[in-house]
């Protein structure tokens, strides 16, 4: 019998066991950027439907939106929105019967204080519960000198390791832009991470704790015209081979992350799974399907969004303009798109979560 984990948010050794299972099984988990309870709940629903584990993550902008755009202190909104969302996931993930990796997305140099403030809350949560608030945080210093990038990641990892947390780092630059992090105007060479840099990261960080690596192999945030994005998964293969040869490790020693997954070619996704990719970020596509479903409904019922009561025949429209009606359609759009993602990443039916009956018997 393979590895089984308690359903809910995973961290520490359970997180590493989940990653190992993904890599050994040749599959990966979609990492869904969320902005509120609707997108979180839809992601949990999709994971349960597909009997798959999943990664839920927040960018700084998503966290701020979760706290409410009217929150007077923008920085605190980014921190407390993330904390609030994490507590929501902790409360509900177990009920959906799947394992959830809880993560925060791109944080560049100016957002290091955001990450450290979330760690403050995580340390308090750990003292109270014996487990961290998040599974991992990302520090994306790929636009900085590699020396600063790795030394700062090392400093943060030492702190995270004390509360059973991991760090995600980035080497090379993901094109496009997401919540103010990234750039559309970068040297094309930087879109491809050098294997020697991955080796340097492994040597420096692996003794300090667990880290995952977003290595760029032509990735771009968003969806672009076919032919504009040149994905080269062999970059990942070469990095893994160099680390394995130098340090005498098992195959695919790096835990790799595929950023900019929306709109990617399916054969490139499949190829990347051979090289230790356990996670693929998906944000642009889930944003679109949510809005697309809502937009279709509004277009088909336009009068209900102009009048409470039909001005011609007196028909009441409350059942149509009730936010629960159209927000649910947006959620269903996300579920449908994640059905596709779980299939592409070969993770459907592979949840490590113990079933409730097994848990009771244990």
LONUVO-46368 format. One line per 10 residues: for each residue x, y, z of N, C-alpha, C, CB. Coordinates in steps of 0.05 Angstrom, whole numbers. Glycine has a CB too. Layout:
X Y Z X Y Z X Y Z X Y Z ~ ... .
***
This chain:
17 -24 0 0 0 0 18 25 0 -19 0 25 ~ 11 45 -15 27 69 -18 23 88 6 20 83 -43 ~ 35 111 4 33 131 25 5 141 28 52 155 19 ~ -4 144 53 -30 156 59 -27 178 79 -50 134 70 ~ -41 199 76 -39 223 93 -67 231 103 -26 246 79 ~ -67 244 126 -92 254 136 -102 277 118 -89 264 166 ~ -127 277 111 -137 299 94 -135 326 108 -166 294 85 ~ -131 347 93 -128 374 105 -103 386 94 -128 372 135 ~ -94 408 107 -70 422 99 -46 406 108 -69 450 112 ~ -27 401 89 -3 385 95 21 403 98 2 364 73 .
40 395 114 65 411 118 86 392 128 60 434 139 ~ 111 402 129 133 386 140 137 360 125 128 381 169 ~ 139 338 140 145 312 128 122 302 111 151 291 150 ~ 97 310 117 74 302 100 75 317 73 48 309 115 ~ 83 342 74 86 357 49 108 344 31 94 386 54 ~ 130 337 44 152 324 28 143 296 18 177 322 46 ~ 128 282 34 118 256 24 99 259 0 103 241 47 ~ 83 280 1 65 285 -22 81 292 -47 46 308 -15 ~ 101 308 -44 119 315 -67 132 290 -78 139 336 -59 ~ 142 274 -60 156 249 -69 137 231 -84 168 234 -44 .
112 229 -75 93 213 -89 87 223 -117 67 211 -72 ~ 85 250 -119 80 262 -145 103 255 -164 78 293 -142 ~ 127 259 -155 150 254 -173 153 224 -180 176 264 -160 ~ 149 207 -160 151 178 -165 129 168 -184 150 163 -139 ~ 106 181 -182 83 173 -198 81 187 -225 58 177 -183 ~ 100 206 -230 99 220 -255 75 238 -259 100 201 -277 ~ 66 251 -237 44 269 -239 50 295 -223 18 256 -229 ~ 34 315 -227 37 341 -213 10 351 -204 51 361 -232 ~ 12 371 -186 -13 383 -175 -16 411 -187 -12 384 -144 ~ -41 418 -194 -46 446 -202 -45 464 -178 -73 449 -216 .
-32 487 -181 -30 508 -160 -48 531 -168 -1 517 -155 ~ -70 534 -154 -91 553 -162 -89 579 -146 -119 540 -159 ~ -86 601 -159 -86 627 -145 -115 634 -139 -73 649 -163 ~ -119 641 -113 -146 646 -104 -148 675 -94 -154 627 -81 ~ -173 685 -93 -178 713 -86 -200 716 -65 -184 729 -110 ~ -214 694 -59 -236 696 -40 -247 668 -35 -259 715 -51 ~ -268 667 -19 -280 641 -12 -291 626 -37 -301 644 9 ~ -301 641 -56 -312 627 -80 -290 612 -95 -324 648 -99 ~ -267 624 -99 -246 610 -114 -233 588 -97 -225 630 -123 ~ -231 592 -71 -221 571 -53 -239 547 -53 -217 582 -25 .
-265 552 -49 -284 530 -47 -287 515 -74 -311 541 -39 ~ -285 529 -96 -286 516 -122 -262 498 -126 -288 537 -145 ~ -239 507 -117 -215 491 -119 -217 466 -102 -190 507 -111 ~ -227 469 -78 -230 445 -61 -251 426 -73 -239 454 -33 ~ -272 437 -84 -293 420 -96 -281 404 -120 -316 438 -106 ~ -265 418 -136 -253 405 -160 -234 382 -151 -238 425 -177 ~ -219 388 -130 -200 367 -120 -215 343 -110 -182 379 -98 ~ -237 347 -94 -252 325 -84 -266 310 -107 -274 336 -64 ~ -277 324 -126 -290 311 -149 -270 293 -164 -301 333 -168 ~ -245 303 -167 -225 288 -182 -209 268 -165 -207 307 -196 .
-216 267 -139 -201 250 -121 -171 255 -123 -206 219 -126 ~ -165 281 -122 -137 291 -126 -130 310 -104 -134 303 -154 ~ -104 312 -99 -94 333 -80 -89 358 -96 -69 323 -65 ~ -86 381 -82 -84 406 -96 -68 426 -81 -113 417 -101 ~ -59 447 -95 -44 469 -82 -61 494 -84 -16 473 -95 ~ -65 507 -62 -80 533 -61 -60 554 -53 -104 532 -41 ~ -59 576 -69 -39 597 -63 -51 624 -67 -15 593 -81 ~ -38 643 -53 -46 671 -55 -23 689 -63 -58 681 -28 ~ -27 707 -82 -8 728 -87 -13 750 -67 -10 738 -117 ~ 4 770 -66 0 792 -48 -26 807 -55 24 811 -48 .
-31 810 -81 -56 823 -89 -81 807 -83 -55 829 -119 ~ -79 781 -86 -101 763 -79 -107 764 -49 -95 735 -88 ~ -86 765 -33 -89 767 -4 -102 793 4 -62 763 10 ~ -93 815 -9 -105 841 -3 -134 842 -10 -90 863 -18 ~ -141 830 -33 -169 829 -41 -186 813 -22 -172 818 -70 ~ -174 791 -12 -188 774 7 -195 789 32 -171 749 14 ~ -177 807 41 -182 823 65 -203 845 60 -156 835 75 ~ -205 853 34 -224 874 27 -209 899 18 -242 881 50 ~ -216 908 -6 -203 932 -17 -208 957 0 -211 936 -46 ~ -228 956 17 -233 979 34 -217 979 60 -262 979 41 .
-201 958 64 -184 957 88 -164 980 87 -169 930 90 ~ -164 997 107 -149 1022 106 -119 1019 104 -155 1039 129 ~ -108 998 114 -79 993 114 -73 972 93 -68 985 142 ~ -62 980 70 -57 961 48 -38 938 56 -46 976 24 ~ -17 945 71 2 924 79 -11 904 97 27 937 92 ~ -25 914 117 -39 896 136 -60 879 121 -51 911 159 ~ -72 891 101 -92 876 86 -79 852 72 -106 894 65 ~ -55 857 61 -40 835 47 -33 813 67 -15 846 34 ~ -26 821 91 -18 801 112 -43 787 123 -2 815 135 ~ -62 802 132 -85 791 145 -104 776 126 -101 812 160 .
-104 785 101 -120 771 81 -108 743 76 -120 787 54 ~ -82 741 75 -69 715 73 -75 697 97 -39 718 69 ~ -73 709 120 -78 694 145 -107 684 146 -71 712 170 ~ -125 702 139 -153 695 140 -160 673 120 -170 719 134 ~ -148 675 96 -153 654 76 -141 627 85 -140 662 49 ~ -118 628 97 -106 604 107 -123 590 128 -78 609 119 ~ -134 606 146 -151 595 167 -177 583 155 -159 616 188 ~ -187 595 134 -210 585 119 -204 557 108 -219 604 96 ~ -180 555 95 -173 529 83 -168 508 105 -147 533 66 ~ -155 515 127 -151 496 149 -178 486 159 -136 510 172 .
-197 503 160 -224 496 171 -239 476 153 -240 520 176 ~ -236 480 126 -253 465 107 -239 443 92 -264 484 88 ~ -213 444 89 -199 424 72 -205 396 80 -169 430 72 ~ -204 391 106 -208 363 116 -236 353 108 -204 362 146 ~ -256 372 109 -283 364 102 -286 355 73 -302 387 107 ~ -269 366 56 -270 358 27 -254 332 22 -258 381 10 ~ -240 323 42 -227 296 40 -203 294 23 -247 277 31 ~ -188 317 19 -164 317 2 -141 330 17 -169 331 -25 ~ -117 326 7 -94 339 19 -90 365 4 -69 321 17 ~ -84 386 19 -80 413 7 -53 424 15 -103 432 15 .
-38 433 -4 -14 448 1 -22 478 1 9 442 -20 ~ -15 492 22 -23 520 25 2 537 21 -36 526 53 ~ 1 556 2 25 569 -7 20 599 -13 37 555 -32 ~ 40 615 -11 38 642 -22 56 645 -46 44 664 0 ~ 47 661 -66 60 662 -92 80 686 -92 39 665 -114 ~ 90 691 -116 112 711 -121 114 733 -100 107 723 -147 ~ 137 735 -87 143 758 -70 171 767 -77 141 750 -39 ~ 172 791 -90 198 801 -98 212 816 -74 196 820 -122 ~ 233 830 -80 249 843 -59 232 861 -41 272 858 -71 ~ 215 878 -54 199 897 -38 178 883 -21 186 917 -57 .
172 858 -27 152 843 -12 164 825 9 135 827 -31 ~ 190 826 14 201 810 35 188 816 62 232 815 37 ~ 182 841 69 168 847 94 141 833 96 165 877 98 ~ 127 830 73 102 816 73 106 786 81 89 817 44 ~ 126 774 70 132 746 76 139 743 106 154 735 58 ~ 156 761 116 164 759 144 141 764 163 187 778 149 ~ 123 782 155 99 787 172 81 762 173 83 811 162 ~ 79 748 151 63 723 151 76 702 167 58 713 122 ~ 103 701 167 118 682 184 113 688 213 148 682 177 ~ 111 714 220 105 721 248 79 707 257 102 752 251 .
59 709 240 33 697 246 36 666 246 11 705 226 ~ 52 656 228 56 627 226 69 616 251 72 620 202 ~ 88 631 262 102 622 286 82 621 310 125 641 293 ~ 65 640 312 45 640 333 25 617 330 29 667 334 ~ 17 612 305 -1 590 299 13 563 306 -9 590 269 ~ 39 561 301 54 537 307 55 532 337 82 539 295 ~ 59 553 352 60 551 381 33 541 392 67 579 394 ~ 12 550 379 -15 542 389 -24 514 380 -35 562 379 ~ -16 506 356 -27 482 344 -6 460 338 -40 489 318 ~ 20 467 338 40 447 331 44 444 302 33 421 344 .
31 460 286 34 459 257 34 488 246 12 442 243 ~ 47 492 222 48 519 211 22 527 198 71 521 191 ~ 19 553 194 -5 563 181 -5 557 151 -8 594 185 ~ 18 560 139 22 553 110 41 530 107 32 578 95 ~ 40 517 85 59 495 78 85 508 70 48 477 56 ~ 84 530 54 108 542 44 102 571 35 119 526 20 ~ 123 587 33 121 614 22 141 615 -1 128 636 43 ~ 135 633 -20 153 637 -42 168 664 -39 139 636 -69 ~ 194 663 -45 210 687 -46 221 688 -75 233 687 -25 ~ 211 706 -91 220 708 -119 239 732 -122 195 711 -137 .
264 726 -119 285 746 -122 301 742 -148 304 746 -98 ~ 287 731 -168 300 725 -194 309 749 -209 281 709 -211 ~ 298 773 -202 307 797 -216 333 808 -203 285 818 -215 ~ 341 797 -180 364 806 -166 389 790 -173 359 806 -135 ~ 411 799 -164 436 783 -166 433 756 -153 460 799 -154 ~ 444 735 -165 439 708 -154 451 705 -126 452 687 -172 ~ 472 720 -120 483 719 -93 464 729 -72 509 736 -92 ~ 451 752 -78 431 762 -59 407 744 -58 423 791 -67 ~ 398 735 -82 375 717 -83 379 693 -64 371 706 -113 ~ 401 679 -67 404 654 -51 410 660 -22 427 638 -63 .
425 681 -16 431 687 12 406 695 27 453 709 14 ~ 389 711 14 364 719 27 345 696 30 351 742 11 ~ 344 678 10 327 654 12 337 636 34 327 639 -15 ~ 363 635 37 375 619 59 367 630 86 406 618 56 ~ 368 656 89 361 669 114 332 663 121 365 700 112 ~ 314 666 102 285 660 107 280 631 112 268 670 83 ~ 294 613 97 290 585 100 298 575 128 306 569 80 ~ 319 586 140 326 579 167 303 584 186 352 595 176 ~ 289 606 182 267 612 199 243 594 194 259 642 195 ~ 238 589 168 215 572 161 219 543 171 211 572 131 .
243 534 169 249 506 176 242 500 205 278 499 171 ~ 245 520 222 239 516 251 209 511 256 247 541 266 ~ 192 518 237 163 513 241 153 494 219 147 540 241 ~ 170 476 209 162 456 189 151 467 163 141 438 202 ~ 162 489 155 154 501 130 176 499 109 147 530 134 ~ 168 501 84 186 500 61 187 528 48 177 479 40 ~ 206 532 30 207 556 14 208 549 -15 232 573 22 ~ 195 565 -31 197 563 -60 214 586 -70 169 562 -74 ~ 234 581 -87 251 602 -97 248 602 -128 280 598 -89 ~ 258 623 -140 258 624 -169 286 632 -180 237 645 -179 .
294 617 -200 319 623 -214 312 627 -243 341 601 -210 ~ 323 647 -256 313 654 -282 288 670 -278 308 628 -300 ~ 277 681 -299 254 699 -297 230 688 -313 261 727 -306 ~ 207 687 -300 183 681 -315 173 706 -329 161 669 -296 ~ 168 704 -354 160 728 -369 132 736 -362 161 722 -399 ~ 123 759 -373 96 769 -367 96 782 -339 76 747 -368 ~ 72 786 -328 70 799 -302 46 788 -288 68 830 -305 ~ 49 785 -261 27 776 -245 27 792 -219 30 745 -239 ~ 5 807 -215 2 824 -191 27 841 -186 -3 807 -167 ~ 37 853 -208 59 872 -205 86 860 -202 54 889 -181 .
88 833 -203 114 820 -202 120 808 -229 114 798 -180 ~ 144 814 -240 151 804 -266 154 827 -285 131 784 -276 ~ 160 821 -310 164 841 -330 159 830 -358 192 853 -328 ~ 148 847 -376 145 839 -404 169 846 -420 120 852 -416 ~ 188 860 -408 212 869 -422 237 858 -409 212 901 -423 ~ 243 833 -415 267 821 -404 283 808 -425 259 800 -382 ~ 309 805 -420 327 792 -437 318 763 -441 357 793 -427 ~ 315 754 -466 305 727 -471 322 705 -458 304 722 -501 ~ 348 710 -455 365 690 -442 357 684 -413 394 699 -443 ~ 345 704 -400 338 701 -372 313 683 -369 332 728 -359 .
299 678 -392 276 660 -391 284 631 -388 259 664 -416 ~ 310 626 -389 321 598 -387 341 597 -365 333 589 -414 ~ 334 583 -343 351 580 -320 376 563 -327 336 568 -296 ~ 399 571 -318 423 556 -322 426 533 -302 448 574 -321 ~ 432 509 -311 435 486 -292 455 492 -270 444 462 -307 ~ 476 507 -276 497 514 -256 485 530 -233 520 529 -268 ~ 465 547 -239 452 562 -218 435 544 -200 434 585 -230 ~ 422 524 -212 406 505 -197 424 489 -178 391 486 -216 ~ 448 482 -188 467 467 -172 476 484 -148 492 459 -189 ~ 481 510 -153 489 528 -131 467 530 -110 495 556 -143 .
442 531 -119 419 533 -101 417 508 -84 393 538 -116 ~ 420 485 -96 418 459 -82 440 458 -61 421 436 -102 ~ 464 465 -68 486 463 -49 483 482 -25 512 469 -63 ~ 471 505 -30 468 525 -9 444 520 9 467 552 -21 ~ 421 512 -3 396 511 11 389 483 23 374 519 -6 ~ 396 462 9 387 435 18 397 428 47 397 414 -1 ~ 421 438 56 428 432 83 412 447 104 458 439 87 ~ 397 468 95 383 485 114 353 478 118 384 514 105 ~ 342 462 100 314 456 101 304 448 73 298 479 113 ~ 278 447 71 266 439 45 260 463 28 241 422 49 .
268 460 2 261 482 -17 251 470 -43 285 500 -22 ~ 234 484 -56 226 477 -84 235 500 -102 194 473 -86 ~ 238 493 -127 251 512 -146 234 516 -171 278 501 -154 ~ 227 542 -175 215 550 -200 237 557 -219 194 574 -196 ~ 244 538 -236 265 542 -256 252 549 -282 283 516 -259 ~ 261 570 -294 249 580 -319 259 565 -343 254 610 -322 ~ 240 556 -359 247 543 -384 231 554 -407 243 512 -382 ~ 228 581 -406 213 595 -426 185 603 -417 211 578 -451 ~ 178 599 -392 152 604 -382 144 633 -383 149 594 -353 ~ 118 638 -387 108 666 -388 81 666 -373 105 677 -417 .
77 685 -355 51 689 -343 30 697 -364 52 709 -320 ~ 6 686 -361 -15 694 -380 -17 675 -403 -11 722 -389 ~ -34 683 -422 -38 667 -446 -31 683 -470 -68 657 -448 ~ -14 672 -488 -4 687 -511 -10 672 -537 26 692 -507 ~ -7 686 -558 -11 675 -585 7 651 -589 -7 696 -607 ~ -3 628 -600 14 605 -604 39 612 -619 -2 583 -619 ~ 62 601 -610 87 607 -623 103 629 -609 82 615 -652 ~ 90 645 -593 104 666 -579 119 657 -554 85 688 -571 ~ 111 634 -544 124 623 -520 139 597 -528 103 617 -497 ~ 165 596 -523 181 573 -531 190 558 -505 206 582 -547 .
174 538 -498 180 522 -474 202 501 -481 155 509 -463 ~ 222 499 -464 244 480 -468 248 463 -443 270 495 -476 ~ 231 442 -438 233 426 -414 260 413 -410 212 406 -414 ~ 276 410 -432 302 397 -429 320 413 -410 315 394 -456 ~ 314 439 -406 328 455 -387 326 442 -359 317 485 -386 ~ 302 433 -352 298 420 -326 313 394 -325 268 415 -322 ~ 313 379 -346 327 353 -347 357 357 -342 323 339 -374 ~ 368 377 -354 397 382 -351 404 391 -323 406 404 -371 ~ 387 407 -311 392 416 -283 391 393 -264 371 437 -275 ~ 371 375 -267 369 352 -250 394 334 -253 344 336 -256 .
402 330 -278 425 312 -283 451 323 -270 429 309 -313 ~ 455 349 -271 479 362 -260 479 359 -230 480 391 -267 ~ 457 364 -216 455 361 -187 460 332 -179 428 371 -176 ~ 446 313 -193 449 285 -187 478 276 -190 431 268 -206 ~ 491 284 -211 519 276 -216 538 288 -195 528 284 -244 ~ 534 313 -189 553 327 -171 550 318 -142 548 357 -172 ~ 525 313 -133 520 307 -105 514 277 -100 497 323 -94 ~ 514 261 -122 509 233 -119 481 226 -108 530 220 -101 ~ 461 241 -116 434 238 -106 419 217 -123 419 265 -106 ~ 394 213 -115 375 198 -132 368 214 -156 349 189 -116 .
354 202 -175 346 217 -199 326 239 -191 333 198 -219 ~ 327 261 -207 309 284 -203 309 294 -174 280 276 -211 ~ 332 301 -163 333 310 -135 319 336 -129 362 313 -127 ~ 316 354 -149 303 379 -145 273 376 -147 313 400 -166 ~ 258 390 -129 229 391 -130 222 416 -147 216 392 -101 ~ 213 412 -171 210 433 -190 182 443 -194 221 425 -217 ~ 179 469 -200 154 482 -203 152 494 -231 150 505 -182 ~ 129 490 -244 123 500 -271 106 525 -268 110 478 -289 ~ 118 549 -271 103 574 -270 92 580 -298 121 597 -260 ~ 71 596 -298 59 604 -324 46 581 -339 80 617 -341 .
31 564 -324 20 540 -337 -4 545 -355 12 521 -316 ~ -18 567 -351 -42 573 -368 -34 575 -397 -56 599 -359 ~ -49 560 -414 -45 562 -443 -21 546 -453 -42 590 -450 ~ -7 531 -436 17 517 -445 9 493 -462 33 508 -420 ~ 28 485 -480 24 462 -497 23 437 -480 46 461 -518 ~ 4 420 -486 0 396 -469 24 377 -471 -25 382 -477 ~ 37 375 -494 59 357 -496 83 367 -479 68 354 -525 ~ 86 393 -477 107 405 -460 101 400 -431 111 435 -466 ~ 75 402 -423 68 396 -396 75 367 -389 37 401 -392 ~ 67 349 -408 73 320 -403 103 315 -401 61 304 -426 .
119 328 -418 148 324 -417 160 333 -391 161 338 -441 ~ 150 356 -381 161 368 -356 157 349 -333 148 395 -350 ~ 136 332 -334 130 314 -311 152 293 -308 103 301 -315 ~ 166 288 -330 188 268 -328 212 278 -313 197 260 -357 ~ 213 305 -309 238 317 -298 234 329 -270 247 338 -317 ~ 216 317 -255 213 325 -227 195 349 -222 240 331 -217 ~ 178 356 -240 158 377 -236 135 366 -219 148 390 -262 ~ 130 377 -196 107 368 -180 84 388 -178 117 361 -151 ~ 89 411 -189 70 433 -186 69 450 -211 77 451 -161 ~ 44 457 -220 41 475 -243 21 497 -235 32 460 -268 .
31 522 -237 13 545 -230 -7 549 -252 30 570 -226 ~ -32 554 -244 -53 561 -262 -70 583 -250 -71 536 -269 ~ -70 606 -264 -84 629 -254 -101 643 -276 -64 649 -242 ~ -88 649 -298 -101 664 -319 -126 648 -329 -82 668 -343 ~ -123 622 -333 -146 606 -344 -169 605 -324 -136 578 -350 ~ -163 602 -298 -184 600 -279 -198 627 -275 -174 591 -252 ~ -183 649 -277 -195 676 -277 -215 678 -300 -174 698 -278 ~ -206 670 -324 -223 673 -348 -248 657 -346 -207 665 -372 ~ -246 631 -338 -270 615 -338 -291 624 -318 -263 586 -333 ~ -281 635 -295 -300 646 -275 -315 669 -287 -284 655 -250 .
-301 688 -299 -314 711 -311 -330 704 -335 -293 732 -319 ~ -321 685 -351 -335 677 -375 -363 666 -368 -319 655 -390 ~ -364 649 -348 -390 637 -340 -409 658 -329 -386 615 -319 ~ -399 676 -313 -415 698 -302 -424 716 -325 -399 714 -281 ~ -406 723 -343 -413 740 -365 -435 729 -383 -389 746 -382 ~ -433 703 -389 -454 690 -405 -481 691 -392 -446 660 -410 ~ -481 687 -365 -507 688 -351 -518 716 -351 -503 678 -322 ~ -502 736 -347 -511 764 -347 -522 771 -375 -488 784 -339 ~ -508 763 -395 -517 769 -422 -543 756 -429 -496 759 -442 ~ -547 731 -419 -572 717 -424 -595 727 -407 -568 687 -419 .
-590 741 -385 -611 750 -367 -607 780 -361 -610 734 -341 ~ -602 795 -382 -594 823 -379 -614 840 -364 -589 835 -406 ~ -640 834 -368 -660 850 -353 -658 847 -323 -689 841 -362 ~ -650 823 -314 -648 818 -285 -625 835 -272 -643 789 -279 ~ -607 845 -289 -585 860 -279 -589 890 -284 -559 851 -291 ~ -613 896 -293 -621 924 -297 -645 932 -279 -628 930 -326 ~ -662 912 -274 -687 917 -259 -691 896 -238 -711 919 -278 ~ -702 904 -215 -710 884 -195 -736 871 -205 -714 897 -168 ~ -753 886 -217 -779 876 -228 -781 884 -257 -803 887 -211 ~ -789 866 -274 -791 872 -303 -810 895 -307 -801 847 -318 .
-801 917 -321 -818 940 -324 -842 935 -343 -802 963 -335 ~ -842 914 -358 -864 908 -377 -885 890 -365 -853 896 -402 ~ -876 868 -352 -896 849 -343 -896 844 -312 -893 822 -357 ~ -878 858 -298 -877 856 -269 -864 831 -258 -905 856 -259 ~ -850 816 -275 -836 792 -265 -814 799 -246 -824 776 -290 ~ -813 787 -222 -791 793 -203 -766 777 -211 -800 785 -173 ~ -743 790 -208 -718 777 -218 -699 769 -195 -704 796 -236 ~ -709 769 -171 -691 764 -148 -676 738 -151 -708 763 -122 ~ -688 717 -161 -675 691 -163 -652 692 -184 -695 670 -171 ~ -652 712 -201 -631 713 -221 -608 732 -213 -643 723 -248 .
-615 754 -200 -593 772 -192 -581 766 -165 -603 801 -193 ~ -593 747 -150 -581 738 -125 -552 729 -131 -598 713 -114 ~ -533 742 -117 -505 736 -123 -498 706 -121 -487 751 -104 ~ -512 691 -104 -507 663 -102 -511 648 -128 -524 651 -80 ~ -530 658 -144 -536 645 -170 -513 648 -189 -561 658 -182 ~ -503 672 -193 -482 676 -214 -454 670 -204 -484 703 -225 ~ -450 674 -177 -424 666 -166 -420 636 -168 -422 676 -137 ~ -442 621 -164 -440 592 -166 -432 584 -194 -467 579 -158 ~ -443 598 -214 -435 591 -242 -405 596 -246 -452 608 -261 ~ -395 617 -234 -366 622 -236 -350 599 -223 -359 648 -223 .
-359 590 -200 -346 568 -186 -346 543 -204 -360 562 -160 ~ -369 537 -216 -372 514 -234 -353 516 -258 -401 510 -243 ~ -348 540 -267 -329 544 -289 -301 536 -280 -329 573 -298 ~ -293 544 -256 -267 537 -245 -265 506 -242 -262 550 -218 ~ -285 494 -232 -285 465 -228 -281 451 -255 -312 455 -216 ~ -295 460 -276 -292 448 -302 -264 451 -313 -312 460 -322 ~ -252 475 -310 -224 479 -319 -204 463 -304 -217 509 -318 ~ -209 459 -278 -191 443 -262 -194 413 -268 -196 447 -232 ~ -218 404 -277 -220 377 -287 -199 372 -309 -249 372 -298 ~ -197 391 -327 -177 390 -348 -149 390 -338 -181 413 -368 .
-143 407 -318 -116 409 -307 -108 384 -293 -115 433 -287 ~ -126 372 -277 -119 347 -264 -113 325 -284 -142 338 -245 ~ -128 325 -306 -123 305 -327 -96 310 -341 -146 306 -349 ~ -91 335 -348 -65 342 -361 -41 335 -343 -64 372 -368 ~ -44 339 -317 -22 335 -299 -22 306 -288 -24 354 -276 ~ -41 290 -296 -43 261 -289 -46 257 -259 -18 247 -299 ~ -59 275 -245 -62 273 -216 -90 264 -208 -55 299 -203 ~ -109 262 -227 -136 254 -220 -135 225 -209 -154 256 -245 ~ -150 221 -188 -152 194 -176 -128 186 -159 -155 174 -197 ~ -110 205 -154 -85 198 -140 -81 212 -113 -61 204 -157 .
-103 221 -101 -101 233 -75 -89 214 -54 -129 243 -65 ~ -72 225 -38 -60 209 -16 -77 210 10 -32 219 -10 ~ -99 225 9 -115 229 33 -129 203 41 -136 251 28 ~ -128 197 66 -143 174 77 -172 180 75 -135 169 107 ~ -187 160 67 -216 163 67 -226 164 95 -230 140 51 ~ -250 177 99 -260 180 127 -264 154 141 -286 196 126 ~ -272 133 126 -277 107 139 -250 95 148 -291 88 120 ~ -229 99 131 -202 89 138 -192 104 162 -183 92 115 ~ -197 130 163 -187 146 185 -200 138 211 -193 175 180 ~ -226 130 210 -240 122 234 -230 95 244 -270 121 229 .
-222 79 224 -214 52 231 -185 52 242 -215 33 207 ~ -170 72 234 -141 73 242 -138 77 272 -127 95 227 .
***
